[in-house]
Amino acid sequence: MIVSAVFYLIYHADDDHYQDLDRVAQAYEDEPTEERLRALLNYPSDGAYAYYHVVLVGEAFSANPKIFRSVYLNIETNRERWHINNLATLKDRVFGYYPEREPWNFDRQIERNQSWLVPLE
């Protein structure tokens, strides 16, 4: 009985993180602003759903690289730095666990923004 209760809590807690991440990403997609991008970048994630978080950040970059550049020029948190460094170093490998989610224009956006999208110290 206790084992099933613990399993239920762990299983459903993870669902909430995915749903919350989807809501934050959808808010940015609906109205792409620097504030909403920072909310996505700063959403706490670890474990398995951190890979999903990286994918959502890659999708957001592909749709609006100019807003990413604005954040890049004024990093406020270590999470923002971490996500931007992932984009700069991993490039299309950010979609490694979810290749079907890679936007058609992602590679082109990475190529077009190479002049500023470099790892931060």
Buried (B, 14 or more C-beta within 10 A) or exposed (E): EEEEEEEEEEEEEEEEBBEBBEEBBEBBBEEBEBEBBBBBBBBEBEEEBEBBBBBBBBBBBBBBBEBBBBBBEEBEEEBBBBBBBBBBEBBEEBBEEBEEBBBEEBEEBBEEBEEEBEEEE
